[in-house]
Amino acid sequence: MSGNLSEFLVDLASNPDQMAAFVADPERVFEEAGLTPDERDAVRSRDAERLNAALGGGQQMQGNTNNGAAKVKRGPARKKRPAGKKKGATKKGGRKKTGGSRKSGGAARSKKR
């Protein structure tokens, strides 16, 4: 296992100045860290399996393993409406209340006699 590679990756992920230096000149940062050509190739590949192998293979990489693409977390699935049911429908085919005005009069209000 390469302690240099492990330390390099931790420093790269946790130190914004180191990341900026790496983006500007990766070869210089590799040289300063003392990485081997295989370790450098593994970092360049951005492939979790290659990095894991370069780290010694015994450690499991945690987190993102799909080459830099963000993993999407999804919430619980919503229940689907049964076939034939429409949004806002009521049981037994009754009318849905619309919240009309009390002063509307006419057919909206029935009078008891």
Summary of the structure (lengths in Angstrom):
residues: 113
radius of gyration: 31.4
end to end distance: 93.0
largest distance: 97.5
contacts: 182
relative contact order: 0.10
helix: 49%
strand: 0%
